[in-house]
Amino acid sequence: MAASGETATGWFPVARAADVGTTPVPVGAGGRAYVVVRLRPGGEVSAFPARCPHRLVPLAAATVTGGRLQCPYHGWRFDGEGRCASIPSLGDDGTPPPRADLAMPWAVDERHGWIWLAPDRTAVATPPRPSAGTAAEPAPPPPQPRGPVFGNLEPALEHAWHPVALSGELRAGGWLQVRLLGRTWLLRRTAEGLQAEPPAFGVRERLGVIWLAPAEPQDVPLDVPEDGDRRFVSTWLPPARSPGPAGPLADTFLDVAHAPFVHSRIGGRPDDAEVPPFEVTPEDGGFRAALERPYETPHHPDGIDGPPVRRRATYTYRAPFQLRLRLDSPATGAVTTVLCLLQPEDADSTRVYTRMLLSAGPGARLPWPDDVAREVAIQRHVLAEDLAVQALLPDTGLPLDLRDELHVRSDRLGVALRQALGDFAATLPRLRGVA
């Protein structure tokens, strides 16, 4: 920590000046988290709060683009004064809301070989001369959401069917250990059917997955019309694991604005990232929404190297963690459906099951194995990029208080998800007869 005389001035040495370039450096000042960065090579230093107000992504992962700090998740850009200069999903004519501007520290100064921050107004105009014992305080963790969050150990999750294994992972006469809601369960496939230890409300098989409900379930199963449709080829990605709760990953799956910045291979161009207005339709147990977006597809006449084509995207969600994305190509009738099922293992671990169902269109042959392999490779790459984003997000869960984050027009699915999970969390008091 800085010497007491230096702290008393309101100025905090946060980093050696030589260590700060155009890559953001996380720092701490007065117990608060910031990043410092030069918005141009050799330029003066700017200081920003540690997280983007939109989805709370640490700005230590941001990049400098055109003299502004760009969030890696949705491309929001901030100038040196902390003003939000651009929200790509709103388009060129969109106006960022006032809350998009960052709450900046009172002052930042480069002096005596150090970068200094004054988080609050101070009567001392310039930082003091450093002493021999001057050192930067460690960067604290970025602030967490202040309101309720929906995590993997949410008690209401006891009352839902959860995927716990692919059907092929549990052979006849075999057993399998799985983690669910912070507990270990032993699954067996016997002549009498599926069994779980400790006893659960039920174990069943559906959509090529084994499901377990610890207590009487209140959720609504997700309908997958493509399942069993002979016009579709079905394949599973290897199960993956997310380094965090299921809620933020479900939010990323439903997010329609992050693709140009997180998925540069398939998500379209960052300079064409505007999301048109769309509606979210409530349904029993969840919701649905449809919009047209550019996506890459192996069925494109130019293959993966061709430009993105516009496909109609239909998102379907059932609480707590059942999601389906259907991509229809109007020009060819080709369909790609991605089914995503999340298993909340522990507070900081989620297993991810991804199934793809592919059709080349009415009257067309089934997709060739090369087509399937190509699209599976794309989806595996997309999933890896999404899981990398999860490592940046708050590890407590999905914030349910809409005031903890900043929502814009393109976030309607995310807002609906937060409301649906909030409603689902309220099932426990109802089941217990609590008003």
C-alpha positions as CSV (number, residue, x, y, z in Angstrom):
1,M,0.0,0.0,0.0
2,A,1.0,3.6,-0.4
3,A,2.6,5.4,2.6
4,S,0.1,7.0,4.9
5,G,1.1,10.6,3.8
6,E,0.5,9.7,0.2
7,T,-2.9,8.1,1.0
8,A,-3.9,11.2,3.0
9,T,-3.7,13.4,0.0
10,G,-6.4,11.4,-1.9
11,W,-3.9,10.4,-4.5
12,F,-3.0,6.7,-5.0
13,P,0.0,5.4,-7.0
14,V,-1.5,2.5,-9.1
15,A,1.1,1.5,-11.7
16,R,4.5,2.3,-13.0
17,A,4.1,4.6,-16.0
18,A,6.4,2.4,-18.1
19,D,4.1,-0.5,-17.5
20,V,1.0,1.2,-19.0
21,G,0.4,1.1,-22.7
22,T,-2.6,0.4,-25.0
23,T,-3.5,-2.8,-23.2
24,P,-5.7,-2.0,-20.1
25,V,-4.0,-2.7,-16.7
26,P,-6.2,-3.6,-13.7
27,V,-5.4,-1.5,-10.7
28,G,-6.8,-0.6,-7.3
29,A,-7.2,2.8,-5.6
30,G,-8.7,3.3,-2.2
31,G,-10.2,-0.2,-2.3
32,R,-11.9,0.4,-5.7
33,A,-11.2,-1.4,-8.9
34,Y,-10.1,0.4,-12.1
35,V,-8.2,-0.1,-15.3
36,V,-5.6,2.3,-16.7
37,V,-4.7,2.5,-20.4
38,R,-3.3,4.8,-23.1
39,L,-5.9,5.3,-25.8
40,R,-3.1,6.1,-28.3
41,P,0.5,4.8,-28.3
42,G,2.5,7.2,-26.2
43,G,-0.5,9.2,-25.3
44,E,-1.7,10.3,-21.9
45,V,-3.2,7.8,-19.5
46,S,-6.9,7.4,-19.0
47,A,-8.6,5.5,-16.0
48,F,-11.9,3.7,-16.2
49,P,-14.0,1.7,-13.8
50,A,-13.2,-2.0,-13.8
51,R,-16.5,-3.3,-15.4
52,C,-18.6,-2.3,-18.4
53,P,-22.0,-1.3,-17.2
54,H,-23.8,-3.4,-19.8
55,R,-23.0,-7.0,-18.8
56,L,-20.3,-6.3,-16.2
57,V,-17.5,-7.6,-18.3
58,P,-14.0,-6.6,-16.9
59,L,-12.6,-3.8,-19.0
60,A,-9.2,-5.3,-18.4
61,A,-10.2,-7.5,-21.4
62,A,-11.1,-4.5,-23.6
63,T,-9.1,-3.3,-26.5
64,V,-8.1,0.2,-27.8
65,T,-9.8,0.9,-31.1
66,G,-9.7,4.3,-32.8
67,G,-8.7,6.1,-29.7
68,R,-11.5,4.6,-27.6
69,L,-11.8,1.7,-25.2
70,Q,-13.9,-1.1,-26.7
71,C,-15.6,-3.8,-24.6
72,P,-14.9,-7.3,-25.9
73,Y,-18.4,-8.6,-25.4
74,H,-20.6,-6.3,-27.4
75,G,-18.2,-3.7,-28.8
76,W,-19.4,-0.7,-26.7
77,R,-16.9,2.1,-27.0
78,F,-15.9,4.7,-24.4
79,D,-13.8,7.8,-24.9
80,G,-11.2,9.2,-22.5
81,E,-13.8,11.0,-20.5
82,G,-15.8,7.8,-20.0
83,R,-18.6,8.8,-22.3
84,C,-20.2,5.9,-24.2
85,A,-19.5,6.9,-27.8
86,S,-21.0,3.9,-29.6
87,I,-23.3,0.9,-29.0
88,P,-23.1,-1.1,-32.2
89,S,-26.4,-3.0,-31.7
90,L,-28.3,0.4,-31.8
91,G,-26.8,1.2,-35.3
92,D,-25.1,4.4,-36.5
93,D,-28.1,6.5,-35.5
94,G,-28.6,5.0,-32.1
95,T,-28.0,7.2,-29.0
96,P,-26.4,5.6,-26.0
97,P,-28.5,6.1,-22.8
98,P,-27.0,8.3,-20.1
99,R,-26.4,5.4,-17.8
100,A,-24.0,4.0,-20.4
101,D,-21.4,6.7,-19.5
102,L,-18.8,5.4,-16.9
103,A,-18.4,6.8,-13.4
104,M,-14.9,7.9,-13.8
105,P,-12.4,8.7,-11.0
106,W,-12.0,12.3,-10.1
107,A,-8.5,12.6,-11.6
108,V,-5.6,10.6,-13.1
109,D,-2.1,11.9,-13.4
110,E,1.3,10.7,-14.7
111,R,4.0,12.0,-12.5
112,H,7.4,11.0,-11.0
113,G,7.4,7.8,-13.1
114,W,4.0,6.6,-11.6
115,I,0.4,6.7,-12.7
116,W,-1.7,8.2,-9.9
117,L,-5.5,8.1,-9.3
118,A,-7.7,10.3,-7.1
119,P,-11.0,8.4,-6.9
120,D,-12.7,11.3,-5.2
121,R,-12.3,15.0,-5.2
122,T,-9.2,16.1,-3.3
123,A,-7.9,19.5,-2.3
124,V,-4.4,18.5,-3.3
125,A,-4.0,19.4,-7.0
126,T,-1.1,17.1,-7.9
127,P,0.2,13.8,-6.5
128,P,3.0,13.9,-4.0
129,R,6.6,12.9,-4.8
130,P,6.9,9.2,-4.1
131,S,9.0,7.9,-1.3
132,A,11.3,5.0,-1.3
133,G,8.6,2.7,0.0
134,T,5.9,3.7,-2.5
135,A,4.0,0.7,-4.0
136,A,0.8,0.2,-5.8
137,E,-2.0,-1.5,-3.8
138,P,-3.2,-4.8,-5.3
139,A,-6.1,-4.5,-7.7
140,P,-9.3,-5.6,-5.8
141,P,-11.9,-7.9,-7.5
142,P,-14.3,-5.9,-9.6
143,P,-17.6,-5.0,-7.8
144,Q,-20.3,-7.7,-7.8
145,P,-24.0,-7.2,-8.5
146,R,-25.8,-5.6,-5.5
147,G,-29.2,-7.2,-6.1
148,P,-30.2,-10.9,-6.1
149,V,-28.4,-13.3,-8.5
150,F,-29.6,-16.7,-9.8
151,G,-26.8,-19.2,-9.2
152,N,-26.3,-22.9,-9.6
153,L,-27.3,-23.6,-6.0
154,E,-30.6,-21.7,-6.2
155,P,-33.0,-23.8,-4.0
156,A,-35.8,-23.6,-6.6
157,L,-33.6,-25.7,-9.0
158,E,-34.5,-28.7,-6.9
159,H,-37.9,-28.5,-8.7
160,A,-36.8,-29.0,-12.3
161,W,-35.6,-31.7,-14.7
162,H,-31.9,-31.4,-15.3
163,P,-29.7,-33.0,-17.9
164,V,-27.1,-35.1,-16.2
165,A,-25.6,-37.3,-18.9
166,L,-25.9,-38.2,-22.6
167,S,-27.8,-41.5,-23.0
168,G,-24.7,-43.1,-24.5
169,E,-22.7,-42.3,-21.4
170,L,-24.6,-44.8,-19.3
171,R,-24.5,-48.3,-20.8
172,A,-26.9,-51.2,-19.9
173,G,-25.9,-52.6,-16.5
174,G,-23.5,-49.8,-15.9
175,W,-23.3,-46.9,-13.4
176,L,-22.2,-43.3,-13.6
177,Q,-21.4,-40.6,-11.1
178,V,-22.7,-37.1,-11.8
179,R,-22.7,-33.7,-10.0
180,L,-25.9,-31.7,-9.7
181,L,-26.8,-28.7,-7.5
182,G,-23.6,-29.2,-5.4
183,R,-24.3,-32.9,-4.7
184,T,-23.0,-36.3,-6.1
185,W,-25.6,-38.7,-7.6
186,L,-25.0,-42.3,-8.7
187,L,-27.0,-43.3,-11.8
188,R,-27.6,-46.9,-12.8
189,R,-29.2,-48.5,-15.9
190,T,-30.8,-51.7,-14.7
191,A,-33.3,-54.2,-16.2
192,E,-36.0,-52.3,-14.3
193,G,-34.9,-48.9,-15.8
194,L,-32.9,-45.9,-14.6
195,Q,-32.2,-45.5,-10.9
196,A,-30.6,-42.7,-8.9
197,E,-28.9,-42.7,-5.5
198,P,-29.7,-40.8,-3.3
199,P,-33.3,-41.2,-4.3
200,A,-34.7,-38.5,-6.5
201,F,-38.2,-37.6,-7.6
202,G,-37.5,-39.1,-10.9
203,V,-35.0,-40.1,-13.6
204,R,-36.0,-40.3,-17.2
205,E,-34.6,-40.3,-20.8
206,R,-35.6,-37.8,-23.4
207,L,-34.0,-36.2,-26.5
208,G,-31.0,-38.5,-26.1
209,V,-30.3,-37.2,-22.6
210,I,-30.7,-38.6,-19.1
211,W,-32.6,-36.2,-16.9
212,L,-32.9,-36.1,-13.1
213,A,-35.4,-34.2,-11.0
214,P,-34.4,-34.0,-7.3
215,A,-37.9,-32.9,-6.2
216,E,-41.3,-32.6,-7.8
217,P,-40.6,-30.6,-11.0
218,Q,-42.4,-27.4,-11.9
219,D,-40.7,-26.7,-15.2
220,V,-42.1,-27.2,-18.7
221,P,-40.2,-29.5,-21.2
222,L,-38.7,-27.9,-24.2
223,D,-40.3,-29.1,-27.5
224,V,-37.9,-30.0,-30.3
225,P,-39.9,-30.7,-33.4
226,E,-36.7,-31.7,-35.4
227,D,-36.1,-34.6,-33.0
228,G,-37.1,-37.7,-35.0
229,D,-37.8,-35.8,-38.2
230,R,-36.2,-37.9,-40.9
231,R,-35.3,-34.8,-42.9
232,F,-32.7,-33.9,-40.2
233,V,-29.3,-35.4,-39.4
234,S,-28.6,-35.3,-35.7
235,T,-25.2,-35.1,-34.0
236,W,-23.9,-34.2,-30.5
237,L,-20.9,-32.2,-29.6
238,P,-18.7,-33.6,-26.9
239,P,-20.0,-32.3,-23.5
240,A,-18.2,-29.2,-22.4
241,R,-17.8,-27.5,-19.0
242,S,-18.3,-23.8,-18.2
243,P,-16.1,-22.2,-15.5
244,G,-19.2,-20.6,-13.9
245,P,-22.9,-20.7,-13.3
246,A,-25.5,-21.7,-15.9
247,G,-27.4,-18.4,-15.9
248,P,-24.8,-16.2,-17.6
249,L,-24.1,-18.9,-20.2
250,A,-27.9,-19.1,-21.0
251,D,-27.8,-15.3,-21.3
252,T,-24.9,-15.6,-23.8
253,F,-26.8,-18.3,-25.8
254,L,-29.8,-16.0,-26.1
255,D,-27.7,-12.8,-26.8
256,V,-28.3,-11.6,-30.3
257,A,-25.7,-8.7,-30.2
258,H,-22.4,-10.3,-29.2
259,A,-21.7,-12.4,-32.3
260,P,-19.8,-9.8,-34.4
261,F,-17.4,-9.3,-31.6
262,V,-17.0,-12.7,-29.9
263,H,-17.7,-14.9,-33.0
264,S,-15.9,-13.1,-35.8
265,R,-15.9,-16.2,-38.0
266,I,-19.7,-16.5,-38.2
267,G,-21.2,-13.5,-36.6
268,G,-21.1,-10.9,-39.4
269,R,-19.1,-7.7,-39.5
270,P,-18.6,-5.4,-36.4
271,D,-19.5,-2.5,-38.7
272,D,-22.9,-4.1,-39.5
273,A,-23.8,-5.1,-35.9
274,E,-27.2,-3.3,-35.7
275,V,-29.9,-5.5,-34.2
276,P,-33.4,-4.7,-35.7
277,P,-36.3,-4.4,-33.3
278,F,-37.9,-7.7,-32.4
279,E,-40.6,-9.0,-30.1
280,V,-40.4,-11.6,-27.3
281,T,-43.5,-13.8,-27.0
282,P,-44.2,-15.3,-23.6
283,E,-45.0,-19.0,-23.6
284,D,-45.8,-21.6,-20.9
285,G,-42.5,-22.1,-19.0
286,G,-40.5,-19.6,-21.1
287,F,-40.6,-17.5,-24.2
288,R,-39.8,-17.4,-28.0
289,A,-38.4,-14.7,-30.3
290,A,-37.5,-14.5,-34.0
291,L,-35.4,-12.1,-36.1
292,E,-33.2,-12.2,-39.1
293,R,-29.4,-12.0,-38.7
294,P,-26.3,-12.7,-40.9
295,Y,-24.8,-16.2,-40.1
296,E,-22.2,-18.3,-41.8
297,T,-23.4,-21.7,-43.1
298,P,-21.8,-24.7,-44.9
299,H,-24.8,-24.7,-47.2
300,H,-23.7,-21.3,-48.6
301,P,-22.7,-21.7,-52.3
302,D,-19.3,-20.3,-51.5
303,G,-18.8,-22.5,-48.4
304,I,-17.4,-21.2,-45.2
305,D,-15.3,-18.7,-47.0
306,G,-18.3,-17.0,-48.5
307,P,-19.9,-13.9,-47.0
308,P,-22.4,-14.4,-44.2
309,V,-26.0,-14.9,-45.4
310,R,-29.1,-13.7,-43.7
311,R,-30.9,-16.5,-41.8
312,R,-34.1,-16.3,-39.7
313,A,-33.2,-17.1,-36.1
314,T,-35.8,-18.4,-33.8
315,Y,-34.9,-18.6,-30.1
316,T,-37.0,-20.8,-27.8
317,Y,-36.4,-21.0,-24.0
318,R,-37.8,-23.1,-21.2
319,A,-36.7,-22.4,-17.6
320,P,-34.4,-23.0,-16.1
321,F,-31.8,-24.0,-18.7
322,Q,-33.3,-25.5,-21.8
323,L,-32.6,-23.5,-25.0
324,R,-33.1,-24.0,-28.7
325,L,-31.9,-21.9,-31.7
326,R,-33.3,-22.7,-35.1
327,L,-31.7,-21.0,-38.2
328,D,-33.7,-21.1,-41.4
329,S,-32.2,-20.1,-44.7
330,P,-35.0,-18.5,-46.8
331,A,-33.1,-18.9,-50.1
332,T,-32.4,-22.7,-49.8
333,G,-34.8,-23.9,-47.1
334,A,-31.7,-25.3,-45.2
335,V,-32.2,-25.5,-41.4
336,T,-29.7,-25.7,-38.6
337,T,-31.1,-26.2,-35.1
338,V,-28.8,-26.0,-32.0
339,L,-30.1,-27.5,-28.8
340,C,-28.3,-26.3,-25.7
341,L,-29.0,-28.0,-22.3
342,L,-27.2,-26.9,-19.1
343,Q,-26.4,-29.0,-16.0
344,P,-25.7,-26.8,-12.9
345,E,-23.1,-29.1,-11.3
346,D,-21.7,-26.8,-8.6
347,A,-21.6,-23.1,-7.7
348,D,-18.7,-22.6,-10.2
349,S,-19.3,-25.4,-12.7
350,T,-21.8,-26.1,-15.4
351,R,-21.8,-29.0,-17.9
352,V,-22.9,-28.1,-21.4
353,Y,-24.8,-30.4,-23.8
354,T,-25.0,-29.3,-27.4
355,R,-27.0,-31.2,-30.1
356,M,-27.2,-30.1,-33.7
357,L,-30.0,-31.1,-36.1
358,L,-29.3,-30.3,-39.8
359,S,-31.5,-30.3,-42.9
360,A,-30.5,-29.2,-46.4
361,G,-34.1,-28.2,-47.1
362,P,-37.4,-29.6,-48.5
363,G,-36.8,-32.2,-51.2
364,A,-33.0,-32.0,-50.8
365,R,-30.7,-34.8,-49.9
366,L,-29.6,-35.1,-46.3
367,P,-26.5,-33.1,-45.6
368,W,-23.3,-34.9,-46.5
369,P,-21.0,-35.9,-43.7
370,D,-18.5,-33.2,-44.7
371,D,-21.3,-30.6,-44.3
372,V,-22.2,-32.0,-40.9
373,A,-18.5,-32.1,-39.8
374,R,-18.0,-28.5,-41.0
375,E,-20.9,-27.1,-39.1
376,V,-20.0,-29.1,-36.0
377,A,-16.5,-27.6,-36.1
378,I,-18.0,-24.2,-36.4
379,Q,-20.3,-24.8,-33.4
380,R,-17.4,-26.2,-31.3
381,H,-15.4,-23.0,-32.1
382,V,-18.4,-20.8,-31.2
383,L,-18.9,-22.7,-27.9
384,A,-15.2,-22.3,-27.0
385,E,-15.5,-18.6,-27.6
386,D,-18.6,-18.3,-25.4
387,L,-17.0,-20.3,-22.6
388,A,-14.0,-17.9,-22.7
389,V,-16.5,-15.0,-22.2
390,Q,-18.0,-16.9,-19.2
391,A,-14.6,-16.8,-17.5
392,L,-14.8,-12.9,-17.5
393,L,-18.3,-12.6,-16.0
394,P,-19.3,-12.5,-12.3
395,D,-19.0,-16.0,-10.9
396,T,-21.9,-15.6,-8.5
397,G,-24.7,-16.1,-11.1
398,L,-27.0,-14.0,-13.3
399,P,-28.1,-10.7,-11.8
400,L,-31.9,-10.6,-11.6
401,D,-32.2,-6.9,-10.6
402,L,-32.4,-5.1,-13.9
403,R,-30.7,-2.1,-12.2
404,D,-27.4,-4.0,-11.8
405,E,-26.8,-4.0,-15.5
406,L,-27.7,-1.6,-18.4
407,H,-30.2,-3.1,-20.9
408,V,-30.7,-1.7,-24.4
409,R,-33.1,-2.7,-27.2
410,S,-31.1,-5.7,-28.4
411,D,-31.2,-7.2,-24.8
412,R,-34.9,-8.1,-24.8
413,L,-34.1,-11.8,-24.7
414,G,-31.8,-11.2,-21.8
415,V,-34.4,-9.2,-19.9
416,A,-36.9,-12.0,-20.5
417,L,-34.5,-14.6,-19.2
418,R,-33.9,-12.6,-16.0
419,Q,-37.6,-12.2,-15.5
420,A,-38.3,-15.9,-16.2
421,L,-35.6,-17.0,-13.7
422,G,-36.9,-14.6,-11.2
423,D,-40.3,-16.1,-11.6
424,F,-38.8,-19.6,-11.4
425,A,-37.0,-18.7,-8.1
426,A,-40.3,-17.7,-6.7
427,T,-41.7,-21.2,-7.2
428,L,-40.1,-22.4,-3.9
429,P,-42.0,-20.1,-1.6
430,R,-45.2,-21.1,-3.5
431,L,-44.5,-24.8,-3.1
432,R,-43.9,-24.3,0.6
433,G,-47.1,-22.3,1.0
434,V,-45.3,-19.1,1.9
435,A,-47.1,-15.9,0.8
